[in-house]
Amino acid sequence: MLKKGFDAEKYIEEQSKFILERINRGNAERLYLEFGGKLVHDKHAMRVLPGFDENAKIELLQKLKDKAEIIICIYAGDITTNKTRHDFGITYDLEVLRLIDTFRHYDLKINSVVVTRYEDVPSVNMFINKLERRGIKTYKHRFTKGYPTDVDTIVSDEGYGANPYIEVSKPLVVVTGPGGGSGKLATSLSQLYHDFKRGTKARYAKFETFPIWNLSLKHPVNIAYEAATADLKDVNMIDSFHLEAYGEMAVNYNRDLEVFPVVKRIIEKITGEESEYKSPTDMGVNRVGFAIVDDDVCRESACQEIIRRYLIAECDYKKGKISESSLERAKLLMKEVGKDVSDRKVVQPARDYADKKRDCDKRYENVVVMAIEMPDGTIITGRSSRRMVAAAAAVLNAIKKLSGIADDMLIITPQVLESTQKLKINYLESDRTSLNCEEVLMALTISGTQNPSAYVAISKLPLLKGCKAHCTAILSDRDEQTLRALGINVTSDPEYVTTNLYNN
């Protein structure tokens, strides 16, 4: 049973109160609140802070929905390079569409989408056309002239003034995006500039969940943030501005610290008065650190996330997605917390079982094994066969265990399994003969119409949410998506199942 380290209710209560205080502070008519990290489905926070509700931040905004509207930013370069969000395995442009649907589900007002550092290329223009033809207002913001050092040019008609103004009406404008580098800060400051030119007093603040400013620099939760952003080369640092202004230690990260003097000068140039902010930490409205109720639990969960990030980095390096320096950084961060991949409980059992099968029979030379850690801490394994992939076998064995069904009992009707495989090979012309995880679960569902045991096993699938798993080979995209949908936190060894380059 997962131990709780974080109080989600306390967090929402404290965070909403603090945001309201920031909105009402001073005589400003509007607050632009830059949302860093994931506004919805924050699975990283959920993993490192057990008890954190992955949708806590959007539920918080829902409480403020009468006062709020949302601007979504996406960097044009992320569209052209098909940058991907790891948690869902979808590109940033698709993530924007998913965000819009999610915000609508929560009855939150979506103002518009801003394509930042706009490039006149087909993929970017196609994305804009797709949005506009579905009734989503879009804006193009180009690179800000003079940025980052020439403040006089930045805060002028040539700089922020060259951007079209985004018409807003609510006192709280949430500026978010699919990930880091989306242009949220530039969009917020551009709006600030236009509002003051129009005679509207506005303010800026930042909501960044990680790093947690009131935890120590080397706290595993903060190091886990560095591991999550190893490809961005984010580094946690002591906020020297905060220390100098208040004599208080606070943690921030390099990009915020580097840009703070410029942001402070830009805000002062726009408003014509001294900035209320003495440090990057001052700009933040993050109260997540105050809702940690068991530090030891959060430390251990963060260490597990750091190991997970390293294993993902190994696979990403094998796929050519990241540089060797990013991989080395992920490894160094894991060593910094005194951990190794063997500290992820599911890794060694998967490898040992695969080695055992290979040693005892040459027919299993290419065997792949997946191990799943069950809610009670026991380990269940499954291996690949001519019928199904390792992920499918492991999930099947796991739900049989949860249902109290004997390991040797067949719960999928053999004829259903055989027919599904024939369909895949003979009619869909698949090069892969083994059924993937989704296909096996479909076959199990069909069997459930006649076999009560199959029906019981299917009902246990939700109990796998939050379980850890490890596979001895890189998973197919389809299997990764299925396991992600089941809520299983899976990692893999950086090995391909075959030597094929296309069908792998």
C-alpha positions in Angstrom: 0.0 0.0 0.0 1.4 3.4 -1.0 2.2 5.6 2.0 0.9 9.2 1.9 3.5 12.0 2.1 1.3 14.9 0.9 -2.0 16.4 1.9 -3.8 17.4 -1.3 -6.7 19.1 0.4 -4.5 21.3 2.5 -2.5 22.2 -0.6 -5.6 23.4 -2.6 -6.9 25.4 0.4 -3.6 27.1 1.0 -2.7 27.7 -2.6 -6.1 29.2 -3.6 -6.0 31.5 -0.6 -2.5 32.7 -1.6 -3.4 33.3 -5.2 -6.4 35.3 -4.2 -4.2 37.4 -1.9 -1.9 38.1 -4.8 -4.8 39.0 -7.1 -6.1 41.5 -4.5 -2.8 43.0 -3.5 -2.2 46.6 -4.5 -4.4 48.5 -6.9 -3.9 46.4 -10.0 -6.9 45.4 -12.1 -5.4 42.2 -13.5 -2.9 39.5 -12.6 -1.0 37.5 -15.3 -0.1 34.3 -13.6 2.5 32.3 -15.5 1.9 28.5 -14.9 5.1 26.5 -15.1 5.1 22.7 -15.2 1.9 20.7 -15.8 -1.4 22.5 -15.1 -3.3 19.2 -15.6 -2.3 15.5 -15.2 0.9 16.5 -13.3 2.1 12.9 -13.0 5.6 14.0 -12.0 4.3 15.7 -8.9 2.0 12.7 -8.2 5.0 10.4 -8.3 7.4 12.4 -6.1 4.7 13.6 -3.6 2.5 10.6 -2.8 -0.9 11.9 -2.1 -0.7 14.8 -4.6 -3.7 14.9 -6.8 -2.5 15.1 -10.4 -5.3 17.5 -11.2 -5.0 19.6 -8.0 -3.9 22.7 -9.9 -6.8 22.7 -12.3 -9.3 21.9 -9.5 -7.8 24.9 -7.8 -8.4 27.1 -10.8 -12.0 25.7 -11.1 -12.6 27.3 -7.7 -11.5 30.6 -9.2 -13.2 30.1 -12.6 -15.4 33.2 -12.4 -12.3 35.3 -12.1 -10.0 33.4 -14.5 -9.4 32.9 -18.2 -6.6 30.9 -19.9 -4.0 31.7 -22.6 -2.1 28.7 -24.0 1.4 29.3 -25.4 3.3 27.0 -27.7 6.8 27.7 -29.2 6.8 27.3 -33.0 10.1 25.4 -32.9 8.4 22.7 -30.8 5.8 22.2 -33.5 8.4 21.9 -36.3 10.5 19.4 -34.3 7.6 17.4 -33.0 8.6 17.7 -29.4 7.0 15.1 -27.2 5.5 15.1 -23.8 6.8 12.0 -22.1 3.9 11.3 -19.8 1.5 10.8 -22.6 3.7 10.2 -25.6 2.1 12.9 -27.7 3.6 15.9 -29.4 3.3 19.4 -28.0 0.9 20.6 -30.7 -1.4 17.6 -29.8 -0.9 18.4 -26.1 -2.4 21.9 -26.8 -5.5 20.3 -28.2 -5.7 18.0 -25.2 -5.3 20.9 -22.8 -8.2 22.8 -24.5 -10.5 19.8 -24.2 -9.5 19.4 -20.5 -10.1 23.0 -19.7 -13.5 22.9 -21.3 -14.3 19.8 -19.3 -13.6 21.8 -16.1 -15.7 24.7 -17.5 -12.7 27.1 -17.6 -12.7 29.9 -20.2 -10.0 29.5 -22.9 -9.1 32.9 -24.3 -6.7 31.9 -27.1 -3.6 30.1 -28.2 -0.4 32.0 -28.9 2.3 30.7 -31.2 5.5 32.2 -29.8 8.6 33.0 -31.8 6.4 32.4 -34.9 8.0 30.9 -38.0 6.3 31.0 -41.4 6.6 27.3 -42.1 3.9 24.8 -43.3 3.7 22.7 -40.1 3.2 25.9 -37.9 0.6 27.4 -40.3 -1.2 24.1 -40.6 -1.5 24.0 -36.8 -2.9 27.6 -36.7 -5.4 26.8 -39.4 -6.5 23.7 -37.5 -7.3 25.8 -34.4 -8.9 28.7 -36.2 -11.2 26.5 -38.2 -12.4 24.9 -35.0 -13.2 28.3 -33.5 -10.0 28.8 -31.4 -8.6 32.3 -31.5 -4.9 32.3 -32.3 -2.2 34.9 -32.1 1.3 35.0 -33.6 4.1 36.5 -31.5 7.5 36.8 -33.1 10.9 37.0 -31.5 11.1 40.1 -29.3 13.5 42.6 -30.7 16.3 43.5 -28.3 15.7 40.5 -26.0 17.3 39.8 -23.5 19.6 42.8 -22.8 18.2 45.9 -24.6 15.4 46.8 -22.2 14.7 50.1 -24.0 14.0 48.3 -27.2 12.1 45.4 -25.6 9.7 47.8 -23.8 8.8 49.8 -26.9 6.6 49.6 -30.0 9.5 47.7 -31.8 9.6 45.1 -29.0 6.5 44.0 -27.1 4.5 46.6 -29.0 5.0 44.6 -32.2 3.0 41.7 -30.8 -0.8 41.9 -31.2 -2.6 42.5 -27.9 -4.6 39.5 -26.6 -8.0 40.9 -25.6 -8.7 39.7 -22.0 -11.4 40.6 -19.5 -10.9 38.7 -16.3 -8.9 39.7 -13.2 -6.8 36.5 -13.4 -5.2 35.5 -16.7 -3.5 32.1 -16.5 -0.7 31.8 -19.0 0.3 28.2 -19.6 1.8 25.9 -22.2 2.6 22.2 -22.9 6.1 22.4 -21.4 9.2 24.5 -20.7 10.3 27.1 -23.2 6.8 27.7 -24.5 7.1 31.5 -24.3 4.8 32.0 -21.3 7.0 34.7 -19.6 7.4 36.7 -22.9 3.6 36.5 -23.5 2.8 37.7 -19.9 5.2 40.6 -20.1 4.0 41.6 -23.6 0.4 41.7 -22.2 1.7 43.8 -19.2 3.2 46.3 -21.6 0.0 46.6 -23.7 -2.2 46.9 -20.6 -0.2 49.8 -19.2 -0.2 51.5 -22.6 -4.0 51.2 -22.5 -4.2 52.7 -19.0 -4.9 49.3 -17.3 -2.8 48.5 -14.2 -1.7 44.9 -14.3 0.7 42.7 -12.4 2.7 39.5 -13.0 3.4 36.4 -10.9 4.6 32.9 -11.4 3.3 29.6 -10.3 6.1 27.0 -10.6 5.6 23.8 -8.6 9.3 22.7 -8.8 11.8 23.2 -7.5 10.2 23.7 -4.1 11.6 26.9 -2.8 11.4 26.1 1.0 13.0 22.6 0.7 16.8 22.3 0.8 18.8 22.5 -2.4 19.8 18.8 -2.2 16.4 17.5 -1.1 15.6 14.5 -3.4 12.3 16.1 -4.4 14.2 19.1 -5.8 16.9 16.8 -7.4 14.0 14.8 -9.1 13.1 18.1 -10.8 16.6 18.4 -12.2 16.3 14.8 -13.4 13.0 15.5 -15.1 14.6 18.5 -17.0 18.0 17.0 -17.7 17.6 17.7 -21.4 16.8 21.4 -20.7 20.0 21.5 -18.5 18.0 23.1 -15.6 20.1 23.3 -12.4 18.7 24.1 -8.9 20.5 26.9 -7.1 20.2 29.0 -4.0 18.2 32.2 -4.8 21.0 34.7 -4.1 18.6 37.6 -4.6 16.3 36.3 -1.9 19.2 35.6 0.5 20.5 39.1 0.1 17.1 40.8 0.4 15.7 38.8 3.3 18.5 36.8 4.8 16.4 33.7 4.0 17.5 30.6 2.1 15.3 29.7 -0.9 15.8 27.4 -3.9 15.1 28.3 -7.5 16.6 27.2 -10.8 19.2 28.7 -13.1 17.0 30.0 -15.8 14.8 32.0 -13.4 17.9 33.4 -11.6 19.6 34.3 -14.8 16.6 36.2 -16.3 15.4 37.8 -13.0 17.5 41.1 -13.3 16.2 41.6 -16.8 12.6 40.7 -15.9 12.8 43.1 -12.9 14.1 45.9 -15.1 11.4 45.2 -17.8 8.6 45.3 -15.2 10.0 48.6 -13.8 10.3 50.1 -17.3 6.7 49.1 -18.1 5.1 50.2 -14.8 7.3 53.3 -14.3 7.9 52.3 -10.6 10.1 50.2 -8.5 9.3 46.5 -8.7 7.6 44.8 -5.8 9.8 41.8 -6.3 13.2 41.5 -4.7 13.9 37.9 -6.0 12.6 35.2 -8.3 11.1 33.5 -5.2 9.1 36.7 -4.5 7.5 36.3 -7.9 6.2 32.8 -7.1 2.9 31.8 -5.5 4.0 28.2 -4.8 2.7 26.7 -1.5 3.3 23.0 -2.3 6.1 22.7 0.3 3.6 23.5 3.1 1.5 20.5 2.3 4.2 17.8 2.8 3.1 15.7 5.8 5.8 12.9 5.7 9.2 14.0 4.4 10.7 10.5 4.5 8.0 9.2 2.2 8.5 12.0 -0.3 12.3 11.6 -0.2 12.0 7.9 -1.1 9.4 8.5 -3.8 11.6 11.2 -5.3 14.6 8.9 -5.3 12.5 6.3 -7.2 11.6 9.0 -9.7 15.3 9.9 -10.2 16.1 6.2 -11.0 13.0 6.1 -13.3 14.2 9.2 -15.2 17.7 7.7 -15.6 16.2 4.5 -17.1 14.1 6.6 -19.5 17.1 8.6 -20.4 19.0 5.4 -21.3 16.2 4.4 -23.7 15.9 7.9 -25.1 19.7 8.0 -25.8 19.4 4.6 -27.6 16.5 6.1 -29.7 18.6 9.1 -30.6 16.3 11.5 -28.8 18.8 13.0 -26.3 22.5 13.8 -26.2 25.2 11.8 -24.3 25.6 14.8 -21.9 21.9 14.6 -21.0 22.3 10.9 -20.2 25.4 11.5 -18.1 23.6 14.2 -16.2 20.7 11.8 -15.4 23.2 9.3 -14.2 25.1 11.8 -12.0 21.8 12.9 -10.4 21.0 9.3 -9.6 24.4 8.8 -8.0 24.0 12.1 -6.1 21.1 10.6 -4.1 23.1 7.4 -3.5 20.9 5.2 -5.7 21.4 2.7 -8.5 19.0 1.1 -11.0 19.0 -2.0 -8.7 17.2 0.1 -6.1 14.1 0.1 -8.3 12.6 -3.1 -7.0 11.3 -4.4 -10.3 14.5 -4.2 -12.3 16.5 -7.1 -11.1 13.7 -9.7 -11.0 12.9 -9.0 -14.6 16.6 -9.3 -15.6 17.2 -12.4 -13.5 14.1 -14.2 -14.9 15.2 -13.4 -18.5 18.7 -14.7 -17.8 17.4 -17.8 -16.2 15.2 -18.6 -19.3 18.1 -18.0 -21.7 20.5 -20.1 -19.7 18.1 -23.1 -19.4 17.0 -23.2 -23.1 18.4 -21.8 -26.3 14.8 -21.3 -27.6 14.5 -18.4 -25.1 17.6 -16.6 -26.5 15.5 -13.5 -27.4 13.0 -13.8 -24.5 11.7 -10.5 -23.0 10.5 -10.3 -19.5 8.4 -7.7 -17.6 8.2 -7.5 -13.8 5.4 -5.7 -12.0 5.4 -4.7 -8.3 2.0 -5.4 -6.9 0.2 -3.1 -4.4 1.3 -5.5 -1.6 4.9 -5.4 -2.6 5.2 -8.8 -4.3 6.7 -9.1 -7.7 4.8 -10.7 -10.7 6.6 -11.5 -13.9 5.5 -12.3 -17.5 7.6 -13.3 -20.5 7.2 -13.0 -24.2 6.0 -15.9 -26.3 4.7 -16.6 -29.8 1.2 -15.7 -28.5 1.8 -12.5 -26.6 4.4 -9.8 -25.7 5.9 -9.7 -22.2 3.9 -6.6 -21.1 0.6 -8.5 -21.9 1.8 -11.6 -20.1 2.8 -9.6 -17.0 -0.5 -7.7 -16.9 -2.4 -10.9 -17.3 -0.5 -12.6 -14.5 -0.9 -9.5 -12.3 -4.7 -9.4 -12.5 -5.0 -13.2 -12.1 -3.0 -12.8 -8.9 -5.3 -9.9 -7.7 -8.3 -12.1 -8.6 -7.1 -15.2 -6.7 -7.0 -17.1 -10.0 -4.5 -20.0 -10.2 -1.5 -19.2 -12.4 -2.0 -22.2 -14.6 -5.7 -21.5 -15.2 -6.6 -20.2 -18.7 -8.9 -17.2 -18.6 -8.8 -16.2 -22.3 -10.7 -18.6 -24.5 -8.0 -20.3 -26.7 -10.2 -19.8 -29.8 -10.5 -16.1 -29.2 -6.8 -15.7 -28.8 -6.1 -17.7 -31.9 -8.7 -15.8 -34.0 -7.3 -12.5 -32.8 -3.8 -13.6 -33.9 -5.1 -14.8 -37.3 -6.8 -11.5 -37.9 -3.6 -9.6 -37.1 -1.4 -11.7 -39.3 -3.6 -12.7 -42.3 -5.8 -9.6 -42.7 -4.1 -6.7 -41.1 -0.8 -7.9 -42.5 1.2 -7.2 -39.3 4.8 -8.1 -39.2 4.5 -8.8 -35.5 2.8 -12.2 -34.7 2.7 -11.8 -30.9 -0.4 -10.0 -29.6 0.3 -6.7 -27.9 -1.0 -5.7 -24.5 -4.1 -3.9 -25.9 -5.0 -6.9 -28.1 -4.7 -9.4 -25.3 -6.9 -7.2 -23.0 -9.5 -7.0 -25.9 -9.4 -10.8 -26.2 -9.8 -11.1 -22.4 -12.8 -8.8 -22.5 -14.5 -10.9 -25.2 -13.8 -14.0 -23.2 -15.4 -12.3 -20.2 -18.8 -12.6 -21.9 -18.7 -16.3 -21.3 -16.0 -16.8 -18.7 -16.8 -15.4 -15.2 -13.1 -15.6 -14.2 -12.1 -13.4 -17.2 -14.7 -10.9 -16.1 -13.4 -10.8 -12.6 -9.8 -10.4 -13.8 -10.8 -7.4 -16.0 -12.4 -5.7 -13.0 -9.0 -5.8 -11.2 -7.2 -3.6 -13.8 -7.8 -0.3 -11.9 -5.8 -1.8 -9.0 -2.6 -1.7 -11.1 -2.7 2.1 -11.2 0.5 3.5 -9.6 2.3 0.1 -9.8 5.9 0.1 -10.9 7.0 -2.2 -13.8 10.2 -2.9 -15.7 10.8 -4.6 -19.0 14.1 -6.1 -20.3 13.6 -4.5 -23.7 12.3 -1.3 -25.2 8.5 -1.4 -25.4 6.6 -0.7 -28.6 4.8 2.6 -28.7 1.4 0.8 -28.5 2.4 -1.2 -25.4 3.8 1.9 -23.7 0.5 3.8 -24.4 -1.6 0.9 -23.0 0.5 0.6 -19.8 0.4 4.4 -19.4 -3.4 4.3 -19.8 -3.6 1.7 -17.0 -1.5 4.0 -14.8 1.5 1.7 -14.6 4.8 3.5 -14.2 7.0 1.4 -16.5 10.7 1.6 -17.4 12.8 -0.5 -19.8 16.3 -1.6 -20.5 17.9 0.1 -23.5 17.7 -2.9 -25.7 15.6 -3.6 -28.8 13.6 -6.8 -29.3 15.0 -7.3 -32.8 17.7 -5.9 -35.1 15.0 -4.5 -37.4 15.2 -0.7 -37.9 11.6 0.0 -39.0 9.5 -2.8 -37.5 11.0 -2.6 -34.0 
